[in-house]
Amino acid sequence: MSQSGSYIRIDNVSRRYGAVRALDSVSLDIAKVEFIAILGPSGSGKSTLLRLISGLDRPTEGRIHFEGKDVTELPPHKRGIGMVFQEFLLFPHRTVRENLAFPLSMRKEPQAVIDERLEWVAGVLSLTTLLDRYPSQLSGGQQQRVALGRGLVARPTLLLLDEPLANLDRELRQEMEIEIRRYQKQLGIPFIYVTHNQEEALSMSDRIAVINNGRLEALGERQAIYDHPETPFVARFVGKSSKFQGTIGPDGKTVRLARHDFEFELPAGKDFRAGDAVEIFVKNERFDISKKVDGGTGIPSRVVDVVLRGPFLEYVLETDRGDTVIAVKPKRNDPLPNQERVLLSWNPADCHIFKAGS
């Protein structure tokens, strides 16, 4: 774990709905001051896991502990959690002040407590000047901050966020990613953030738990998940990669691609046998492109399109065997032109190799 101690423990939790196993034997420890992202494609089980942690659903098997206390059977309002959803769920005919106060009013808190909490959360989220406005008078980012405030106003010991930025445009989403991470560090409580967006998971979290088909596919610090994927699914899902088929050479030290006349040394620490069929994943930004020259080493290709991505260029390449590969390189003054013949290659240490079918 990236932080010392276990504040939340999910112990061998499963959830079945009839014959469907939505979550399968997931175990996870979360520290007290930690931002953890639950990342996975639609239908992977990540929202099911969030519902179990929140108490909105019960596991079929396994237990959930907060600070050493078994909360598996406790309802949500007794778990000390806050929740923020994809939909802002703000009351349109109530002011920001009234929206923020709603959870406290439902708990029949004294007015003095409500006023103190409102002042605190408005200060944290820079909402003080907006308290008398209605949701229709707010921008998308301001509405999102109000939704966060409503989840935080009761001062929960844990905040659960279910794809809260999905409805924002890209620029605003990136701004809110920075803000949400800052709030978590400032508040010093765990945030559990469910998303299918790998950019959000990588930009905000301390650690990432990758869920696939109801199982915990990988768990680790965000940089490790990106740079050192442990399974083919993680290599394919986290980051943009190209996949190649290959075979381990007769000396057990080289890899030869199945469809291309290209061979490279097996990276150190890889344990395969001669003749093993393997899958090779190379992240788009790890490709090397050189102008094609006789005697060069690489996959013969040609540039079929160049896409500008701000400070980067995406080269859409077509190999001589008809495969499409995208290579990302920093923008430069002399970009490769369309139809330029090139050789595509990579540093063996920068690719990820798995036995076929693993």
C-alpha positions, 0 to 999 in steps of 0.5 A: 500500500502507498500509505501505512495502515488499513482504513478500509478492508474489502475481504474476499467480497463477491456479489451474485445476481441470480446466475450472474456473478457481478463481482468475484472474490475481490479483496482490497485494503485502502489507507486513511489518506489515499485516493484510489481509483476503481478503473474498468470498462462498462459492466466490469463490476466497478459500480457494484463494488462501490455499491457494496462499500456504500451499503446500497447493496450487500455482498453475497460473500465476504465482509467489509470493514471500516477502521476494523469494524465490520460494516457489512450489514450496516445501512449507508447512513450509519457508515459515515460516508459521502457520495457524489454521483455522475448526475449532479442531482441538485434541487433546481428550485433550491439555492446552493445554500439550501442544496448544501444544507439538505443532508444536514437538515434531513439529519435534523442537525441544529441550525448552528451546526448547519451554519458552521458546516456550510461555512466550512464546505463553502470555504473549501470549495470556493462556493461562498459567493454562490450560496444564494444562486440557483443551479440554473445560474451556475456553470457546469464546474460550479454545479459539480462543486456544489454536488461535491459539497453536498457529499462533504458537508456532513464531514464523512470519513470516506467519500465515494465518487461514481464517475462524477465528471462524465457529463463535463466537457474535456477542458472542464473535466481536466480542471476538476481532476486537479481540484478534486485531487487537491480537495482530497489532500486537503481533507485527509480522508480516503476518496474512492473514485469509480471511472472507466476513463483511464486519464481520470484514474491516472491523473488523480489517484494514488493507486489504481484497482483495475476491475475486469469481468468482476475480478480484481485484475491489477492493483498498484500505484498509478505509474506502475499500473501504466508502465508495468502492466501485469496482464494483457488486459491491463496492457491493452486497457491502460494507455493506448497500445498496439498489439502484435503476435510473435514467437520466441526464437529457438535460442529463447532470447529473441522474439520474431513477429508473426506477420512482419519481418522483424525480430528483437531481443527478449527483454531481461527478466522475461521467462519464455521457452523456445517456440512459445507464442506470445503477444506483444503490446507497445504503447503508442508513445514508445514507438521509434520512427525512422525514415526507411533506408536500406539495411535498417531494422524495423517494420516497413510502413508508410505514413497515411495521416498525421493528427495534431494533438497539441504538443504531440503528433499522432502518426497513422501508419500502415505497415506493408502487411496492411496493419494500422499502427498509431505512433505518438511523437512530440511535435517538431518543425519538420513532421513526416509527410503523408506517404513517407516510407518509414521503419517502425521499431521500439526499445525491447525494454519498452514493450510488454510481452505475455504468453498467448492466451494468458 
